[in-house]
Structure formats: C-alpha cells, structure tokens
Amino acid sequence: MIQKIDRVTGELVASQGNCQFTCDIEDGDLLNPRQTDKYGIRILGSDGTLWFNSTILPLGGGNVTVRSR
C-alpha cells in the first residue's frame, strides 16, 4: 500500500495497493571518469500507470554496491 500525503496539510490525498517499486542505482566507481553514486525511485500503480518517478539524485556520501541476484 502506498499513500500520497499533502506536504502542507499532512492530509491523505490518495492511496493504492498492489504497486510496484523500482529503485535505480548508479555505482559511480564503475564509470570512467568516476562519478558520485546516484539513486532514483519509480512507483507504478496496480494498473501499471506511473504513480511517482524521481530524477536520478546524487548520494551525499557513502558507497553503494550493485549486485545481481
């Protein structure tokens, strides 16, 4: 279940179950030249429509490792 909350009022705007979350990760150490690690989030509603899509944002520090299953 995901819920969309109004940032100003704190009130529930919408909610939906059975959604799909995708997290995009870029390990900047693997790029040439090296870059900052980045991430982004995409949420698809239960009907497959785009609910939310963030831009790929740089992480402020630390390190990510991307591994396949």
PDB file of N, CA, C and O in Angstrom:
ATOM      1  N   MET A   1       0.849  -1.177   0.000  1.00  0.00           N
ATOM      2  CA  MET A   1       0.000   0.000   0.000  1.00  0.00           C
ATOM      3  C   MET A   1       0.891   1.235   0.000  1.00  0.00           C
ATOM      4  O   MET A   1       1.813   1.346   0.808  1.00  0.00           O
ATOM      5  N   ILE A   2       0.614   2.149  -0.900  1.00  0.00           N
ATOM      6  CA  ILE A   2       1.289   3.436  -0.896  1.00  0.00           C
ATOM      7  C   ILE A   2       0.252   4.518  -0.629  1.00  0.00           C
ATOM      8  O   ILE A   2      -0.923   4.372  -0.968  1.00  0.00           O
ATOM      9  N   GLN A   3       0.704   5.595  -0.020  1.00  0.00           N
ATOM     10  CA  GLN A   3      -0.185   6.712   0.264  1.00  0.00           C
ATOM     11  C   GLN A   3       0.492   8.001  -0.140  1.00  0.00           C
ATOM     12  O   GLN A   3       1.680   8.198   0.116  1.00  0.00           O
ATOM     13  N   LYS A   4      -0.265   8.879  -0.774  1.00  0.00           N
ATOM     14  CA  LYS A   4       0.229  10.192  -1.149  1.00  0.00           C
ATOM     15  C   LYS A   4      -0.315  11.185  -0.115  1.00  0.00           C
ATOM     16  O   LYS A   4      -1.526  11.314   0.066  1.00  0.00           O
ATOM     17  N   ILE A   5       0.614  11.886   0.563  1.00  0.00           N
ATOM     18  CA  ILE A   5       0.267  12.818   1.628  1.00  0.00           C
ATOM     19  C   ILE A   5       0.568  14.242   1.165  1.00  0.00           C
ATOM     20  O   ILE A   5       1.633  14.497   0.604  1.00  0.00           O
ATOM     21  N   ASP A   6      -0.356  15.165   1.395  1.00  0.00           N
ATOM     22  CA  ASP A   6      -0.135  16.575   1.086  1.00  0.00           C
ATOM     23  C   ASP A   6       0.937  17.117   2.027  1.00  0.00           C
ATOM     24  O   ASP A   6       0.785  17.041   3.247  1.00  0.00           O
ATOM     25  N   ARG A   7       2.021  17.662   1.473  1.00  0.00           N
ATOM     26  CA  ARG A   7       3.138  18.143   2.291  1.00  0.00           C
ATOM     27  C   ARG A   7       2.756  19.303   3.200  1.00  0.00           C
ATOM     28  O   ARG A   7       3.316  19.446   4.287  1.00  0.00           O
ATOM     29  N   VAL A   8       1.818  20.126   2.772  1.00  0.00           N
ATOM     30  CA  VAL A   8       1.429  21.304   3.547  1.00  0.00           C
ATOM     31  C   VAL A   8       0.452  20.948   4.661  1.00  0.00           C
ATOM     32  O   VAL A   8       0.663  21.303   5.821  1.00  0.00           O
ATOM     33  N   THR A   9      -0.626  20.238   4.297  1.00  0.00           N
ATOM     34  CA  THR A   9      -1.689  19.954   5.272  1.00  0.00           C
ATOM     35  C   THR A   9      -1.466  18.650   6.032  1.00  0.00           C
ATOM     36  O   THR A   9      -2.009  18.466   7.122  1.00  0.00           O
ATOM     37  N   GLY A  10      -0.664  17.735   5.459  1.00  0.00           N
ATOM     38  CA  GLY A  10      -0.467  16.434   6.081  1.00  0.00           C
ATOM     39  C   GLY A  10      -1.631  15.480   5.849  1.00  0.00           C
ATOM     40  O   GLY A  10      -1.649  14.383   6.408  1.00  0.00           O
ATOM     41  N   GLU A  11      -2.605  15.883   5.029  1.00  0.00           N
ATOM     42  CA  GLU A  11      -3.775  15.059   4.763  1.00  0.00           C
ATOM     43  C   GLU A  11      -3.513  14.031   3.668  1.00  0.00           C
ATOM     44  O   GLU A  11      -2.724  14.265   2.753  1.00  0.00           O
ATOM     45  N   LEU A  12      -4.182  12.904   3.778  1.00  0.00           N
ATOM     46  CA  LEU A  12      -4.101  11.848   2.774  1.00  0.00           C
ATOM     47  C   LEU A  12      -4.781  12.310   1.492  1.00  0.00           C
ATOM     48  O   LEU A  12      -5.948  12.699   1.511  1.00  0.00           O
ATOM     49  N   VAL A  13      -4.052  12.268   0.373  1.00  0.00           N
ATOM     50  CA  VAL A  13      -4.586  12.688  -0.917  1.00  0.00           C
ATOM     51  C   VAL A  13      -5.080  11.478  -1.714  1.00  0.00           C
ATOM     52  O   VAL A  13      -6.138  11.533  -2.339  1.00  0.00           O
ATOM     53  N   ALA A  14      -4.309  10.384  -1.689  1.00  0.00           N
ATOM     54  CA  ALA A  14      -4.671   9.180  -2.439  1.00  0.00           C
ATOM     55  C   ALA A  14      -3.941   7.986  -1.840  1.00  0.00           C
ATOM     56  O   ALA A  14      -2.909   8.149  -1.189  1.00  0.00           O
ATOM     57  N   SER A  15      -4.467   6.799  -2.056  1.00  0.00           N
ATOM     58  CA  SER A  15      -3.783   5.573  -1.634  1.00  0.00           C
ATOM     59  C   SER A  15      -4.116   4.463  -2.624  1.00  0.00           C
ATOM     60  O   SER A  15      -5.139   4.503  -3.308  1.00  0.00           O
ATOM     61  N   GLN A  16      -3.223   3.465  -2.685  1.00  0.00           N
ATOM     62  CA  GLN A  16      -3.394   2.374  -3.650  1.00  0.00           C
ATOM     63  C   GLN A  16      -2.559   1.186  -3.201  1.00  0.00           C
ATOM     64  O   GLN A  16      -1.453   1.356  -2.689  1.00  0.00           O
ATOM     65  N   GLY A  17      -3.082  -0.007  -3.390  1.00  0.00           N
ATOM     66  CA  GLY A  17      -2.364  -1.232  -3.051  1.00  0.00           C
ATOM     67  C   GLY A  17      -1.843  -1.930  -4.289  1.00  0.00           C
ATOM     68  O   GLY A  17      -2.152  -1.528  -5.411  1.00  0.00           O
ATOM     69  N   ASN A  18      -1.049  -2.982  -4.091  1.00  0.00           N
ATOM     70  CA  ASN A  18      -0.514  -3.816  -5.172  1.00  0.00           C
ATOM     71  C   ASN A  18       0.311  -3.014  -6.174  1.00  0.00           C
ATOM     72  O   ASN A  18       0.146  -3.167  -7.384  1.00  0.00           O
ATOM     73  N   CYS A  19       1.193  -2.167  -5.673  1.00  0.00           N
ATOM     74  CA  CYS A  19       2.030  -1.327  -6.528  1.00  0.00           C
ATOM     75  C   CYS A  19       3.410  -1.957  -6.713  1.00  0.00           C
ATOM     76  O   CYS A  19       3.801  -2.856  -5.968  1.00  0.00           O
ATOM     77  N   GLN A  20       4.130  -1.477  -7.705  1.00  0.00           N
ATOM     78  CA  GLN A  20       5.475  -1.973  -7.992  1.00  0.00           C
ATOM     79  C   GLN A  20       6.479  -0.848  -7.777  1.00  0.00           C
ATOM     80  O   GLN A  20       6.319   0.248  -8.313  1.00  0.00           O
ATOM     81  N   PHE A  21       7.524  -1.128  -6.983  1.00  0.00           N
ATOM     82  CA  PHE A  21       8.581  -0.169  -6.715  1.00  0.00           C
ATOM     83  C   PHE A  21       9.845  -0.588  -7.455  1.00  0.00           C
ATOM     84  O   PHE A  21      10.216  -1.762  -7.439  1.00  0.00           O
ATOM     85  N   THR A  22      10.500   0.359  -8.100  1.00  0.00           N
ATOM     86  CA  THR A  22      11.779   0.109  -8.745  1.00  0.00           C
ATOM     87  C   THR A  22      12.769   1.148  -8.241  1.00  0.00           C
ATOM     88  O   THR A  22      12.471   2.342  -8.223  1.00  0.00           O
ATOM     89  N   CYS A  23      13.931   0.696  -7.839  1.00  0.00           N
ATOM     90  CA  CYS A  23      14.981   1.595  -7.375  1.00  0.00           C
ATOM     91  C   CYS A  23      16.138   1.515  -8.362  1.00  0.00           C
ATOM     92  O   CYS A  23      16.692   0.441  -8.594  1.00  0.00           O
ATOM     93  N   ASP A  24      16.498   2.655  -8.941  1.00  0.00           N
ATOM     94  CA  ASP A  24      17.612   2.714  -9.879  1.00  0.00           C
ATOM     95  C   ASP A  24      18.850   3.197  -9.131  1.00  0.00           C
ATOM     96  O   ASP A  24      18.824   4.250  -8.493  1.00  0.00           O
ATOM     97  N   ILE A  25      19.927   2.431  -9.209  1.00  0.00           N
ATOM     98  CA  ILE A  25      21.174   2.744  -8.518  1.00  0.00           C
ATOM     99  C   ILE A  25      22.296   2.851  -9.542  1.00  0.00           C
ATOM    100  O   ILE A  25      22.414   2.003 -10.427  1.00  0.00           O
ATOM    101  N   GLU A  26      23.111   3.877  -9.426  1.00  0.00           N
ATOM    102  CA  GLU A  26      24.308   4.001 -10.262  1.00  0.00           C
ATOM    103  C   GLU A  26      25.532   4.005  -9.356  1.00  0.00           C
ATOM    104  O   GLU A  26      25.669   4.869  -8.490  1.00  0.00           O
ATOM    105  N   ASP A  27      26.418   3.041  -9.558  1.00  0.00           N
ATOM    106  CA  ASP A  27      27.681   2.985  -8.816  1.00  0.00           C
ATOM    107  C   ASP A  27      28.702   3.791  -9.603  1.00  0.00           C
ATOM    108  O   ASP A  27      29.247   3.307 -10.595  1.00  0.00           O
ATOM    109  N   GLY A  28      28.961   5.009  -9.169  1.00  0.00           N
ATOM    110  CA  GLY A  28      29.836   5.928  -9.884  1.00  0.00           C
ATOM    111  C   GLY A  28      31.268   5.455 -10.019  1.00  0.00           C
ATOM    112  O   GLY A  28      31.988   5.907 -10.909  1.00  0.00           O
ATOM    113  N   ASP A  29      31.703   4.527  -9.126  1.00  0.00           N
ATOM    114  CA  ASP A  29      33.071   3.998  -9.218  1.00  0.00           C
ATOM    115  C   ASP A  29      33.278   3.174 -10.480  1.00  0.00           C
ATOM    116  O   ASP A  29      34.412   2.983 -10.919  1.00  0.00           O
ATOM    117  N   LEU A  30      32.186   2.684 -11.069  1.00  0.00           N
ATOM    118  CA  LEU A  30      32.297   1.850 -12.269  1.00  0.00           C
ATOM    119  C   LEU A  30      32.354   2.670 -13.546  1.00  0.00           C
ATOM    120  O   LEU A  30      32.594   2.123 -14.622  1.00  0.00           O
ATOM    121  N   LEU A  31      32.134   3.983 -13.440  1.00  0.00           N
ATOM    122  CA  LEU A  31      32.128   4.849 -14.619  1.00  0.00           C
ATOM    123  C   LEU A  31      33.513   5.446 -14.852  1.00  0.00           C
ATOM    124  O   LEU A  31      34.327   5.529 -13.932  1.00  0.00           O
ATOM    125  N   ASN A  32      33.768   5.857 -16.079  1.00  0.00           N
ATOM    126  CA  ASN A  32      35.050   6.457 -16.417  1.00  0.00           C
ATOM    127  C   ASN A  32      34.798   7.786 -17.101  1.00  0.00           C
ATOM    128  O   ASN A  32      34.283   7.785 -18.219  1.00  0.00           O
ATOM    129  N   PRO A  33      35.132   8.922 -16.498  1.00  0.00           N
ATOM    130  CA  PRO A  33      35.743   9.057 -15.179  1.00  0.00           C
ATOM    131  C   PRO A  33      34.741   8.752 -14.067  1.00  0.00           C
ATOM    132  O   PRO A  33      33.529   8.765 -14.280  1.00  0.00           O
ATOM    133  N   ARG A  34      35.275   8.479 -12.885  1.00  0.00           N
ATOM    134  CA  ARG A  34      34.428   8.168 -11.735  1.00  0.00           C
ATOM    135  C   ARG A  34      33.484   9.320 -11.428  1.00  0.00           C
ATOM    136  O   ARG A  34      33.815  10.488 -11.632  1.00  0.00           O
ATOM    137  N   GLN A  35      32.299   8.965 -10.932  1.00  0.00           N
ATOM    138  CA  GLN A  35      31.285   9.957 -10.582  1.00  0.00           C
ATOM    139  C   GLN A  35      30.706   9.630  -9.215  1.00  0.00           C
ATOM    140  O   GLN A  35      31.017   8.596  -8.624  1.00  0.00           O
ATOM    141  N   THR A  36      29.863  10.519  -8.724  1.00  0.00           N
ATOM    142  CA  THR A  36      29.176  10.291  -7.458  1.00  0.00           C
ATOM    143  C   THR A  36      28.144   9.182  -7.635  1.00  0.00           C
ATOM    144  O   THR A  36      27.518   9.084  -8.690  1.00  0.00           O
ATOM    145  N   ASP A  37      27.959   8.342  -6.607  1.00  0.00           N
ATOM    146  CA  ASP A  37      26.904   7.338  -6.633  1.00  0.00           C
ATOM    147  C   ASP A  37      25.552   8.048  -6.659  1.00  0.00           C
ATOM    148  O   ASP A  37      25.394   9.124  -6.080  1.00  0.00           O
ATOM    149  N   LYS A  38      24.573   7.434  -7.339  1.00  0.00           N
ATOM    150  CA  LYS A  38      23.262   8.063  -7.502  1.00  0.00           C
ATOM    151  C   LYS A  38      22.155   7.036  -7.334  1.00  0.00           C
ATOM    152  O   LYS A  38      22.379   5.833  -7.468  1.00  0.00           O
ATOM    153  N   TYR A  39      20.947   7.534  -7.037  1.00  0.00           N
ATOM    154  CA  TYR A  39      19.796   6.655  -6.921  1.00  0.00           C
ATOM    155  C   TYR A  39      18.527   7.373  -7.388  1.00  0.00           C
ATOM    156  O   TYR A  39      18.480   8.601  -7.450  1.00  0.00           O
ATOM    157  N   GLY A  40      17.521   6.598  -7.709  1.00  0.00           N
ATOM    158  CA  GLY A  40      16.215   7.130  -8.080  1.00  0.00           C
ATOM    159  C   GLY A  40      15.150   6.091  -7.769  1.00  0.00           C
ATOM    160  O   GLY A  40      15.447   4.900  -7.677  1.00  0.00           O
ATOM    161  N   ILE A  41      13.915   6.539  -7.609  1.00  0.00           N
ATOM    162  CA  ILE A  41      12.811   5.646  -7.271  1.00  0.00           C
ATOM    163  C   ILE A  41      11.680   5.866  -8.274  1.00  0.00           C
ATOM    164  O   ILE A  41      11.363   6.997  -8.642  1.00  0.00           O
ATOM    165  N   ARG A  42      11.080   4.753  -8.707  1.00  0.00           N
ATOM    166  CA  ARG A  42       9.927   4.797  -9.615  1.00  0.00           C
ATOM    167  C   ARG A  42       8.843   3.902  -9.008  1.00  0.00           C
ATOM    168  O   ARG A  42       9.130   2.790  -8.563  1.00  0.00           O
ATOM    169  N   ILE A  43       7.602   4.387  -8.991  1.00  0.00           N
ATOM    170  CA  ILE A  43       6.485   3.616  -8.460  1.00  0.00           C
ATOM    171  C   ILE A  43       5.407   3.521  -9.531  1.00  0.00           C
ATOM    172  O   ILE A  43       4.947   4.531 -10.064  1.00  0.00           O
ATOM    173  N   LEU A  44       5.010   2.275  -9.838  1.00  0.00           N
ATOM    174  CA  LEU A  44       3.911   2.031 -10.766  1.00  0.00           C
ATOM    175  C   LEU A  44       2.690   1.591  -9.969  1.00  0.00           C
ATOM    176  O   LEU A  44       2.801   0.759  -9.068  1.00  0.00           O
ATOM    177  N   GLY A  45       1.526   2.145 -10.298  1.00  0.00           N
ATOM    178  CA  GLY A  45       0.290   1.759  -9.643  1.00  0.00           C
ATOM    179  C   GLY A  45      -0.118   0.349 -10.031  1.00  0.00           C
ATOM    180  O   GLY A  45       0.486  -0.263 -10.911  1.00  0.00           O
ATOM    181  N   SER A  46      -1.146  -0.161  -9.369  1.00  0.00           N
ATOM    182  CA  SER A  46      -1.599  -1.533  -9.632  1.00  0.00           C
ATOM    183  C   SER A  46      -2.084  -1.717 -11.069  1.00  0.00           C
ATOM    184  O   SER A  46      -2.099  -2.838 -11.576  1.00  0.00           O
ATOM    185  N   ASP A  47      -2.483  -0.622 -11.730  1.00  0.00           N
ATOM    186  CA  ASP A  47      -2.916  -0.702 -13.129  1.00  0.00           C
ATOM    187  C   ASP A  47      -1.777  -0.450 -14.115  1.00  0.00           C
ATOM    188  O   ASP A  47      -2.007  -0.391 -15.322  1.00  0.00           O
ATOM    189  N   GLY A  48      -0.542  -0.301 -13.608  1.00  0.00           N
ATOM    190  CA  GLY A  48       0.630  -0.112 -14.465  1.00  0.00           C
ATOM    191  C   GLY A  48       0.941   1.328 -14.805  1.00  0.00           C
ATOM    192  O   GLY A  48       1.932   1.595 -15.485  1.00  0.00           O
ATOM    193  N   THR A  49       0.122   2.267 -14.352  1.00  0.00           N
ATOM    194  CA  THR A  49       0.395   3.679 -14.643  1.00  0.00           C
ATOM    195  C   THR A  49       1.444   4.225 -13.680  1.00  0.00           C
ATOM    196  O   THR A  49       1.573   3.763 -12.547  1.00  0.00           O
ATOM    197  N   LEU A  50       2.177   5.205 -14.151  1.00  0.00           N
ATOM    198  CA  LEU A  50       3.231   5.809 -13.347  1.00  0.00           C
ATOM    199  C   LEU A  50       2.621   6.613 -12.205  1.00  0.00           C
ATOM    200  O   LEU A  50       1.838   7.533 -12.441  1.00  0.00           O
ATOM    201  N   TRP A  51       2.974   6.271 -10.970  1.00  0.00           N
ATOM    202  CA  TRP A  51       2.482   6.948  -9.773  1.00  0.00           C
ATOM    203  C   TRP A  51       3.476   8.021  -9.345  1.00  0.00           C
ATOM    204  O   TRP A  51       3.083   9.127  -8.974  1.00  0.00           O
ATOM    205  N   PHE A  52       4.776   7.688  -9.399  1.00  0.00           N
ATOM    206  CA  PHE A  52       5.836   8.609  -8.986  1.00  0.00           C
ATOM    207  C   PHE A  52       7.119   8.230  -9.700  1.00  0.00           C
ATOM    208  O   PHE A  52       7.405   7.048  -9.891  1.00  0.00           O
ATOM    209  N   ASN A  53       7.900   9.240 -10.097  1.00  0.00           N
ATOM    210  CA  ASN A  53       9.195   8.994 -10.724  1.00  0.00           C
ATOM    211  C   ASN A  53      10.145  10.096 -10.298  1.00  0.00           C
ATOM    212  O   ASN A  53       9.943  11.261 -10.643  1.00  0.00           O
ATOM    213  N   SER A  54      11.182   9.738  -9.546  1.00  0.00           N
ATOM    214  CA  SER A  54      12.164  10.750  -9.150  1.00  0.00           C
ATOM    215  C   SER A  54      13.263  10.816 -10.202  1.00  0.00           C
ATOM    216  O   SER A  54      13.476   9.863 -10.952  1.00  0.00           O
ATOM    217  N   THR A  55      13.947  11.928 -10.250  1.00  0.00           N
ATOM    218  CA  THR A  55      15.137  12.004 -11.089  1.00  0.00           C
ATOM    219  C   THR A  55      16.241  11.229 -10.382  1.00  0.00           C
ATOM    220  O   THR A  55      16.151  10.977  -9.181  1.00  0.00           O
ATOM    221  N   ILE A  56      17.267  10.856 -11.109  1.00  0.00           N
ATOM    222  CA  ILE A  56      18.406  10.174 -10.505  1.00  0.00           C
ATOM    223  C   ILE A  56      19.177  11.220  -9.702  1.00  0.00           C
ATOM    224  O   ILE A  56      19.703  12.181 -10.264  1.00  0.00           O
ATOM    225  N   LEU A  57      19.240  11.026  -8.385  1.00  0.00           N
ATOM    226  CA  LEU A  57      19.838  12.005  -7.474  1.00  0.00           C
ATOM    227  C   LEU A  57      21.169  11.524  -6.928  1.00  0.00           C
ATOM    228  O   LEU A  57      21.326  10.332  -6.662  1.00  0.00           O
ATOM    229  N   PRO A  58      22.137  12.423  -6.752  1.00  0.00           N
ATOM    230  CA  PRO A  58      23.414  12.017  -6.168  1.00  0.00           C
ATOM    231  C   PRO A  58      23.267  11.746  -4.675  1.00  0.00           C
ATOM    232  O   PRO A  58      22.527  12.439  -3.977  1.00  0.00           O
ATOM    233  N   LEU A  59      23.975  10.736  -4.197  1.00  0.00           N
ATOM    234  CA  LEU A  59      24.033  10.461  -2.762  1.00  0.00           C
ATOM    235  C   LEU A  59      25.029  11.419  -2.119  1.00  0.00           C
ATOM    236  O   LEU A  59      26.000  11.825  -2.758  1.00  0.00           O
ATOM    237  N   GLY A  60      24.799  11.775  -0.888  1.00  0.00           N
ATOM    238  CA  GLY A  60      25.650  12.741  -0.204  1.00  0.00           C
ATOM    239  C   GLY A  60      26.940  12.144   0.337  1.00  0.00           C
ATOM    240  O   GLY A  60      27.806  12.886   0.801  1.00  0.00           O
ATOM    241  N   GLY A  61      27.089  10.850   0.292  1.00  0.00           N
ATOM    242  CA  GLY A  61      28.298  10.217   0.802  1.00  0.00           C
ATOM    243  C   GLY A  61      28.100   8.719   0.878  1.00  0.00           C
ATOM    244  O   GLY A  61      27.062   8.205   0.463  1.00  0.00           O
ATOM    245  N   GLY A  62      29.068   8.030   1.395  1.00  0.00           N
ATOM    246  CA  GLY A  62      28.987   6.580   1.493  1.00  0.00           C
ATOM    247  C   GLY A  62      29.311   5.920   0.167  1.00  0.00           C
ATOM    248  O   GLY A  62      29.918   6.525  -0.717  1.00  0.00           O
ATOM    249  N   ASN A  63      28.898   4.674   0.047  1.00  0.00           N
ATOM    250  CA  ASN A  63      29.210   3.910  -1.148  1.00  0.00           C
ATOM    251  C   ASN A  63      28.105   2.893  -1.392  1.00  0.00           C
ATOM    252  O   ASN A  63      27.598   2.292  -0.445  1.00  0.00           O
ATOM    253  N   VAL A  64      27.729   2.697  -2.636  1.00  0.00           N
ATOM    254  CA  VAL A  64      26.762   1.667  -2.979  1.00  0.00           C
ATOM    255  C   VAL A  64      27.472   0.548  -3.721  1.00  0.00           C
ATOM    256  O   VAL A  64      28.489   0.765  -4.380  1.00  0.00           O
ATOM    257  N   THR A  65      26.919  -0.649  -3.603  1.00  0.00           N
ATOM    258  CA  THR A  65      27.401  -1.804  -4.349  1.00  0.00           C
ATOM    259  C   THR A  65      26.211  -2.397  -5.064  1.00  0.00           C
ATOM    260  O   THR A  65      25.192  -2.676  -4.432  1.00  0.00           O
ATOM    261  N   VAL A  66      26.310  -2.596  -6.356  1.00  0.00           N
ATOM    262  CA  VAL A  66      25.227  -3.163  -7.146  1.00  0.00           C
ATOM    263  C   VAL A  66      25.587  -4.620  -7.427  1.00  0.00           C
ATOM    264  O   VAL A  66      26.645  -4.916  -7.982  1.00  0.00           O
ATOM    265  N   ARG A  67      24.688  -5.523  -7.034  1.00  0.00           N
ATOM    266  CA  ARG A  67      24.921  -6.958  -7.239  1.00  0.00           C
ATOM    267  C   ARG A  67      23.708  -7.559  -7.926  1.00  0.00           C
ATOM    268  O   ARG A  67      22.573  -7.174  -7.646  1.00  0.00           O
ATOM    269  N   SER A  68      23.947  -8.495  -8.817  1.00  0.00           N
ATOM    270  CA  SER A  68      22.833  -9.190  -9.450  1.00  0.00           C
ATOM    271  C   SER A  68      22.429 -10.379  -8.586  1.00  0.00           C
ATOM    272  O   SER A  68      23.218 -10.893  -7.793  1.00  0.00           O
ATOM    273  N   ARG A  69      21.194 -10.798  -8.759  1.00  0.00           N
ATOM    274  CA  ARG A  69      20.678 -11.939  -7.963  1.00  0.00           C
ATOM    275  C   ARG A  69      21.041 -13.239  -8.593  1.00  0.00           C
ATOM    276  O   ARG A  69      20.695 -14.297  -8.068  1.00  0.00           O
TER     277      ARG A  69
END
